[in-house]
Amino acid sequence: MKHEKLRFLALTGMLTALTTVATLVIRIPTPTKGYINLGDTIVNLSAWILGGGYGAAAAGIGSALADLISGYAIFVPATLIIKAIMAFAAFQIFTALSKKWHELPSRIFAAIVSEIIMILGYAIFEGFLYGSLTTAILSVSGNLVQGIFGVGASVALYELIIKRVPKFSK
């Protein structure tokens, strides 16, 4: 049991760092001063690899660190919460649906809901931040592009690579 917890902590640290790096590698600015990035791919993967709690920690902390490093400090609290909720939801939805459906459609649906959480979360946050419904609506298009990529990339990487890697031995 002690070794299992240590393994999860180490993997959480690695996925936190990977989330940060994936978010920073490619950043395409949006009109609302945000940016489209690859981080959501790792947000969903973290959930499916680590589970709800550890996955939410890796997703939230890794994404928030990327915002802090890249000069978007005002977004850090929102990003921490939104990305953690995304990962937690991706895990919970996948777990619930995979009992009734095959894994692939369960994973796709979980990723879609996760990305909807991101789109709505940032729209609400930016609406309050900028005091403008128009600005909140403008953020949706850039986040929608990121969300579509996040769904496709996370599901593809999990199905083609991650699920084929043997589990760590205890």
C-alpha positions in Angstrom: 0.0 0.0 0.0 2.9 2.4 0.9 4.5 1.7 -2.5 1.2 2.3 -4.3 0.8 5.7 -2.7 4.4 6.7 -3.5 3.9 5.6 -7.1 0.8 7.8 -7.4 2.6 10.8 -5.8 5.5 10.4 -8.2 3.2 10.0 -11.2 1.1 13.0 -10.1 4.3 15.1 -10.0 5.3 14.0 -13.4 1.8 14.6 -14.9 1.7 18.0 -13.1 5.0 18.9 -14.8 3.8 17.5 -18.2 0.6 19.5 -17.9 2.6 22.7 -17.4 5.0 22.0 -20.3 2.2 21.0 -22.6 0.4 24.2 -21.8 3.5 26.3 -22.5 4.8 24.6 -25.6 2.4 26.0 -28.1 0.4 29.1 -27.1 -1.9 30.7 -29.7 -3.2 34.1 -28.3 -7.0 34.7 -28.3 -8.8 38.1 -28.5 -9.6 37.8 -24.8 -5.9 37.8 -23.8 -6.0 34.1 -23.2 -4.4 31.4 -25.3 -5.1 28.1 -27.0 -2.7 25.3 -25.8 -2.1 21.6 -25.6 -2.6 21.4 -21.8 -6.2 20.0 -21.9 -4.8 16.8 -23.5 -2.8 16.1 -20.3 -5.7 17.3 -18.1 -7.9 14.5 -19.4 -5.1 11.9 -19.5 -4.2 12.8 -15.9 -7.8 12.0 -14.8 -7.9 8.6 -16.7 -4.4 7.6 -15.5 -4.5 8.8 -11.8 -8.2 8.9 -11.0 -10.3 11.8 -9.7 -8.3 13.2 -6.8 -4.7 12.8 -8.0 -5.7 13.6 -11.6 -7.5 16.8 -10.4 -4.4 17.9 -8.5 -2.1 17.3 -11.4 -4.4 19.0 -13.9 -5.2 22.0 -11.7 -1.7 22.7 -10.3 0.1 22.0 -13.6 -2.2 24.3 -15.6 -2.1 27.0 -12.9 1.7 26.9 -12.9 1.7 27.4 -16.7 -0.5 30.6 -16.2 1.8 31.9 -13.5 5.0 31.2 -15.6 3.5 32.8 -18.7 2.4 36.0 -17.0 -1.3 35.2 -16.7 -1.3 35.4 -12.9 -4.8 36.8 -12.7 -6.0 33.5 -14.2 -4.2 31.3 -11.7 -7.1 30.8 -9.2 -9.7 30.2 -11.9 -7.4 27.9 -13.9 -6.6 25.9 -10.8 -10.3 25.3 -10.1 -11.5 24.9 -13.7 -8.8 22.4 -14.7 -9.2 20.4 -11.4 -13.0 20.2 -12.0 -12.4 19.1 -15.6 -10.2 16.3 -14.6 -12.4 15.2 -11.7 -15.4 15.2 -14.1 -13.5 13.3 -16.8 -12.7 10.6 -14.3 -16.1 10.4 -12.7 -18.1 10.4 -16.0 -15.8 7.9 -17.6 -16.0 5.6 -14.6 -19.8 5.7 -14.5 -20.4 5.4 -18.2 -17.9 2.6 -18.8 -20.0 0.3 -16.6 -22.8 0.6 -19.2 -21.0 1.5 -22.5 -17.7 0.5 -24.1 -14.6 2.4 -23.0 -14.1 4.4 -26.1 -17.5 6.1 -26.2 -17.4 6.6 -22.5 -14.0 8.3 -22.8 -15.1 10.5 -25.6 -18.2 11.6 -23.7 -16.2 12.3 -20.6 -13.7 14.4 -22.5 -16.5 16.4 -24.2 -18.1 17.2 -20.8 -14.7 18.1 -19.4 -14.1 20.5 -22.2 -17.6 22.0 -21.9 -16.7 22.7 -18.2 -13.5 24.5 -19.4 -15.5 26.6 -22.0 -18.2 27.6 -19.5 -15.7 28.1 -16.6 -13.6 30.5 -18.5 -16.6 32.3 -20.0 -18.0 32.9 -16.6 -14.6 33.9 -15.1 -13.8 36.3 -18.0 -17.3 37.8 -17.8 -16.7 38.8 -14.2 -13.0 39.7 -14.8 -13.7 42.1 -17.6 -17.3 43.0 -16.6 -18.5 42.2 -20.1 -20.8 39.6 -21.5 -19.4 40.3 -24.9 -15.9 39.5 -23.8 -17.2 36.3 -22.1 -18.8 35.3 -25.4 -15.7 36.1 -27.4 -13.7 33.6 -25.2 -16.0 30.8 -26.2 -14.6 30.5 -29.8 -11.0 30.1 -28.8 -11.8 27.8 -26.0 -14.0 25.8 -28.3 -11.1 25.2 -30.6 -8.9 24.2 -27.7 -11.7 21.9 -26.4 -12.1 20.1 -29.7 -8.4 19.5 -29.9 -8.3 18.4 -26.2 -11.0 15.8 -26.8 -9.4 14.4 -29.9 -5.9 14.4 -28.7 -6.5 13.0 -25.2 -8.8 10.2 -26.4 -6.5 9.3 -29.2 -3.4 9.3 -27.0 -5.1 7.2 -24.4 -6.6 4.7 -26.8 -3.5 4.3 -29.0 -0.7 4.5 -26.4 -1.6 4.7 -22.7 -3.9 1.8 -22.5 -1.4 -0.4 -24.2 1.3 0.3 -21.6 1.5 -2.5 -19.0 0.6 -1.4 -15.5 3.5 -0.9 -13.0 4.2 -4.0 -11.0 3.7 -3.6 -7.2 
